[in-house]
Amino acid sequence: MIKKIFILENKKIEGIEIEKEKIENLLKSCGKIVEKEYKNPDLILAMGGDGTILKAINLLKNNKTLIYGIKYGKVGFLTNPSGNIEEKILRIINGKFKISERILIELIVKREEKNIFKNRALNDFLIQRKGIRIIDIKVEIDKERIFDFRGDGIIISTPTGSTAYSLSVGGPIIHPDIECFLLTPFSPYTLSIRPIVIPSDEKIKIRVSPESKIICDGQKEFDVTRQDIIEIKKSKLTAKLIIEDNFFSKLQKKFNFGK
């Protein structure tokens, strides 16, 4: 049963505070607890675009919290339309919803055997060159080389992230119910390097030279050097998203897929 709710809004959106107050009053009238600070809610209401959903991912502390995104922003592949939102919220708190459970990925940067950076992502980690020069990238799993190449960077994404940045650089679309990782090199300096799908139980190790930048779900950045080891694996946490449309319906609406 949903008792405690946390509302995460994109404060940059004009009029969002008024919409938040309406929803907060509705929830309180139904006897629900609206957390002012994130503690351990049963439900996160993410008011904004997909970026607000991605921010909610790094708030998660367990596998029980649900996330319902309401589209007030520009990008809304993971969110739901804001029309008739009060009726929709009432249905959710009454248990009338479907959950789409998505795997998450975690990244750790090690320098001299010490963990110096850690982050979690729903979509992807982007490792790209910092300067004007292309970089050397070495990728392996379980000490087995996948590929070494020179290029602008590589995207490591979940199936959810296959419809994000990876798609724009030629990566395949992967159904979100499939548990796997997608490795998508971009601008490789060779014709022999192509995207590859690997099992989600593998631990990925990446080295770059001379230096590069990691971008985590488009939310955080971190600089790495040739001495660093980047490790990526499946998180123990998952994202339980409440999404009204099915996956292929979303593809058709957002990308004109199959038309």
Backbone torsions as a table, in degrees:
resi	resn	phi	psi	omega
1	MET	NA	140.5	-180.0
2	ILE	-88.2	115.5	179.3
3	LYS	-116.3	-42.9	-175.6
4	LYS	-110.9	131.9	-175.9
5	ILE	-129.6	139.6	173.4
6	PHE	-117.9	131.4	179.6
7	ILE	-103.0	121.2	177.7
8	LEU	-113.1	111.7	-176.8
9	GLU	-113.6	152.7	172.7
10	ASN	-85.5	104.1	-173.3
11	LYS	-67.7	-12.8	-179.8
12	LYS	-78.4	-14.1	-177.6
13	ILE	-82.6	126.9	-178.1
14	GLU	-63.1	130.6	177.5
15	GLY	81.6	3.8	-174.8
16	ILE	-68.4	-31.1	-179.2
17	GLU	-67.2	-34.3	177.5
18	ILE	-66.8	-43.7	178.5
19	GLU	-65.0	-38.6	178.2
20	LYS	-62.7	-42.4	-179.2
21	GLU	-62.9	-38.9	177.9
22	LYS	-61.1	-45.7	-178.7
23	ILE	-67.6	-41.0	179.6
24	GLU	-61.4	-43.0	178.3
25	ASN	-64.5	-38.0	177.8
26	LEU	-62.6	-46.2	-178.4
27	LEU	-63.2	-42.9	-180.0
28	LYS	-65.6	-35.1	178.6
29	SER	-67.7	-19.4	177.9
30	CYS	-95.2	7.9	178.1
31	GLY	79.9	18.8	-179.5
32	LYS	-91.3	153.2	177.4
33	ILE	-94.2	122.8	177.4
34	VAL	-103.1	112.5	-177.8
35	GLU	-73.2	130.0	176.0
36	LYS	-77.6	-33.7	174.1
37	GLU	-123.3	148.1	-176.7
38	TYR	-67.9	122.0	177.5
39	LYS	-122.4	-82.0	-179.7
40	ASN	-152.7	64.7	-173.9
41	PRO	-75.2	160.4	172.6
42	ASP	-81.8	-25.1	-175.4
43	LEU	-145.9	136.0	169.7
44	ILE	-106.7	125.2	171.1
45	LEU	-97.9	112.2	-177.8
46	ALA	-100.1	108.3	-176.2
47	MET	-100.9	107.6	-178.3
48	GLY	161.3	-131.2	176.2
49	GLY	-118.9	-159.8	179.9
50	ASP	-63.8	-29.9	178.3
51	GLY	-61.3	-33.9	178.5
52	THR	-70.2	-36.3	174.1
53	ILE	-61.6	-43.8	-178.0
54	LEU	-64.8	-34.5	175.0
55	LYS	-66.4	-37.6	179.7
56	ALA	-63.3	-31.5	-178.0
57	ILE	-58.6	-39.4	-177.8
58	ASN	-80.8	-0.5	172.8
59	LEU	-89.6	-20.0	-172.8
60	LEU	-60.0	136.6	178.1
61	LYS	-119.6	-11.1	-178.8
62	ASN	-152.6	179.1	-178.7
63	ASN	-96.6	15.1	-177.9
64	LYS	-103.1	-27.9	-175.7
65	THR	-67.4	130.1	177.6
66	LEU	-93.3	154.5	177.1
67	ILE	-127.4	126.0	176.0
68	TYR	-121.9	114.9	-179.6
69	GLY	-93.1	135.0	178.4
70	ILE	-116.2	123.9	-172.2
71	LYS	-78.2	109.6	169.0
72	TYR	-122.8	-9.5	-178.8
73	GLY	-95.2	-165.1	-176.7
74	LYS	-86.2	-43.3	-178.2
75	VAL	-100.0	129.6	-174.3
76	GLY	-144.4	44.6	179.5
77	PHE	-70.3	-30.9	-178.4
78	LEU	-100.4	-4.6	-177.4
79	THR	-101.7	174.7	-179.6
80	ASN	-118.7	149.9	-178.9
81	PRO	-57.9	146.3	-177.0
82	SER	-85.3	-4.7	178.1
83	GLY	-64.3	139.9	-178.7
84	ASN	53.0	39.6	-171.8
85	ILE	-64.9	-33.6	-179.6
86	GLU	-64.5	-41.0	177.5
87	GLU	-64.0	-40.6	-179.4
88	LYS	-65.2	-42.4	179.6
89	ILE	-65.4	-38.7	177.5
90	LEU	-61.7	-39.7	178.0
91	ARG	-64.0	-40.2	-178.2
92	ILE	-65.3	-47.7	-177.7
93	ILE	-70.6	-13.6	173.7
94	ASN	-94.5	8.0	174.1
95	GLY	84.2	13.2	-177.8
96	LYS	-100.3	83.3	-179.3
97	PHE	-160.5	164.6	175.2
98	LYS	-118.0	143.8	-178.0
99	ILE	-106.1	134.3	170.4
100	SER	-108.8	108.0	-176.4
101	GLU	-89.4	125.6	-175.1
102	ARG	-118.9	140.2	175.7
103	ILE	-73.0	151.8	174.9
104	LEU	-115.9	159.0	176.2
105	ILE	-121.8	149.5	178.7
106	GLU	-119.2	144.3	178.9
107	LEU	-124.4	136.2	175.5
108	ILE	-128.9	133.8	173.4
109	VAL	-104.9	126.2	179.5
110	LYS	-111.5	134.1	176.5
111	ARG	-133.2	118.9	-176.2
112	GLU	53.2	44.8	175.9
113	GLU	66.8	14.0	175.8
114	LYS	-113.5	139.8	176.1
115	ASN	-77.2	117.3	-177.3
116	ILE	-109.6	-9.8	179.0
117	PHE	-158.9	141.6	178.5
118	LYS	-146.2	140.1	178.5
119	ASN	-155.5	161.7	-178.8
120	ARG	-121.4	147.4	-178.7
121	ALA	-142.2	146.6	172.3
122	LEU	-91.8	-39.3	-178.1
123	ASN	-93.7	-68.3	-170.2
124	ASP	-164.7	164.1	165.8
125	PHE	-114.6	129.0	178.1
126	LEU	-108.0	125.6	175.4
127	ILE	-114.2	115.5	-173.2
128	GLN	-137.6	160.5	180.0
129	ARG	-63.6	148.1	177.7
130	LYS	-89.7	-41.2	-174.8
131	GLY	-103.9	-155.1	-176.8
132	ILE	-83.3	-17.0	-176.7
133	ARG	-87.3	145.0	173.2
134	ILE	-70.8	161.2	-174.6
135	ILE	-118.3	158.7	173.3
136	ASP	-91.7	132.0	-176.8
137	ILE	-127.3	126.6	177.6
138	LYS	-116.3	127.0	-177.4
139	VAL	-125.9	131.1	178.3
140	GLU	-142.9	158.1	171.6
141	ILE	-132.0	131.3	179.3
142	ASP	49.6	45.8	178.9
143	LYS	64.0	13.0	177.0
144	GLU	-106.1	124.9	-178.7
145	ARG	-67.1	130.3	171.6
146	ILE	-92.7	-58.8	172.0
147	PHE	-161.8	153.0	169.0
148	ASP	-116.6	132.2	179.2
149	PHE	-155.0	164.0	173.2
150	ARG	-107.7	137.4	-179.4
151	GLY	179.5	-164.8	-179.3
152	ASP	-84.4	-23.6	179.9
153	GLY	161.5	-169.7	-179.8
154	ILE	-146.9	146.8	177.3
155	ILE	-112.8	128.1	174.1
156	ILE	-110.5	113.4	-172.4
157	SER	-129.3	160.2	171.1
158	THR	-84.9	172.4	171.9
159	PRO	-57.4	-36.5	176.1
160	THR	-60.0	-41.7	-178.9
161	GLY	-76.4	-6.8	179.8
162	SER	-65.8	-19.9	177.5
163	THR	-98.7	12.0	178.7
164	ALA	-103.9	-127.0	-174.4
165	TYR	-59.8	-39.4	-178.1
166	SER	-56.2	-40.2	-178.7
167	LEU	-62.8	-36.2	-176.9
168	SER	-71.6	-17.4	178.0
169	VAL	-109.6	19.5	171.7
170	GLY	98.9	9.4	177.9
171	GLY	-75.2	159.0	-179.1
172	PRO	-79.0	160.9	172.7
173	ILE	-88.3	130.9	179.9
174	ILE	-120.4	132.5	179.2
175	HIS	-62.7	135.9	-175.0
176	PRO	-65.9	-15.0	177.9
177	ASP	-78.3	-12.0	179.8
178	ILE	-85.7	133.1	178.9
179	GLU	-95.1	107.5	179.6
180	CYS	-163.9	173.0	171.7
181	PHE	-115.0	147.7	175.9
182	LEU	-117.5	123.4	176.8
183	LEU	-105.7	116.5	-176.3
184	THR	-122.4	99.4	173.2
185	PRO	-66.8	145.7	173.7
186	PHE	-126.8	138.1	-174.4
187	SER	53.3	48.6	176.3
188	PRO	-69.4	146.9	-178.0
189	TYR	-89.1	49.8	178.4
190	THR	-170.0	156.8	177.6
191	LEU	-90.4	-5.8	-172.9
192	SER	-91.2	-5.9	-178.6
193	ILE	-98.7	124.6	-179.0
194	ARG	-135.8	162.2	177.4
195	PRO	-58.5	149.1	180.0
196	ILE	-140.6	143.6	178.2
197	VAL	-105.3	132.2	-179.7
198	ILE	-129.5	161.0	179.5
199	PRO	-62.2	148.4	-176.8
200	SER	-77.4	-8.6	178.5
201	ASP	-89.7	3.2	177.2
202	GLU	-84.6	149.0	172.1
203	LYS	-102.2	124.0	-176.9
204	ILE	-95.3	135.2	175.0
205	LYS	-121.2	132.6	-177.0
206	ILE	-131.9	137.0	171.5
207	ARG	-123.1	145.9	179.4
208	VAL	-130.2	156.7	177.8
209	SER	-151.2	134.3	5.2
210	PRO	-85.6	-37.9	179.0
211	GLU	-155.2	159.6	-178.7
212	SER	-155.2	-179.4	-179.0
213	LYS	-124.1	135.8	173.5
214	ILE	-100.6	131.6	174.4
215	ILE	-117.5	121.9	-173.5
216	CYS	-101.3	106.2	178.5
217	ASP	53.1	27.0	-179.3
218	GLY	68.2	14.8	-174.4
219	GLN	-112.7	-36.9	-176.5
220	LYS	-132.7	152.8	177.0
221	GLU	-123.8	150.6	175.7
222	PHE	-152.1	134.9	-179.1
223	ASP	-91.4	137.4	177.7
224	VAL	-126.6	157.0	-178.8
225	THR	-118.5	178.6	-178.7
226	ARG	-65.9	-20.0	179.8
227	GLN	-81.1	-14.3	-173.2
228	ASP	-85.6	149.6	172.0
229	ILE	-112.2	127.1	178.1
230	ILE	-102.5	120.1	179.2
231	GLU	-113.8	134.2	-179.8
232	ILE	-130.9	134.1	-179.9
233	LYS	-149.3	169.7	177.1
234	LYS	-71.5	137.2	178.5
235	SER	-76.8	153.9	173.6
236	LYS	-72.7	-21.5	177.8
237	LEU	-89.2	153.5	173.8
238	THR	-126.5	162.1	176.4
239	ALA	-102.4	121.2	177.4
240	LYS	-100.5	94.9	-176.3
241	LEU	-94.5	137.6	171.7
242	ILE	-95.7	109.6	-177.9
243	ILE	-125.7	128.0	-173.7
244	GLU	-76.3	-43.7	-178.8
245	ASP	-85.3	150.6	174.1
246	ASN	-77.4	168.8	-170.9
247	PHE	-60.2	-46.3	-176.3
248	PHE	-72.2	-30.6	174.3
249	SER	-63.7	-40.5	176.9
250	LYS	-62.5	-43.9	179.5
251	LEU	-59.4	-40.7	-179.9
252	GLN	-67.4	-41.0	-177.8
253	LYS	-71.6	-41.7	-173.7
254	LYS	-87.8	-34.5	-173.4
255	PHE	-121.1	5.1	-175.2
256	ASN	56.5	34.4	-177.2
257	PHE	-63.7	131.0	175.5
258	GLY	76.7	8.6	-178.5
259	LYS	-103.2	NA	NA
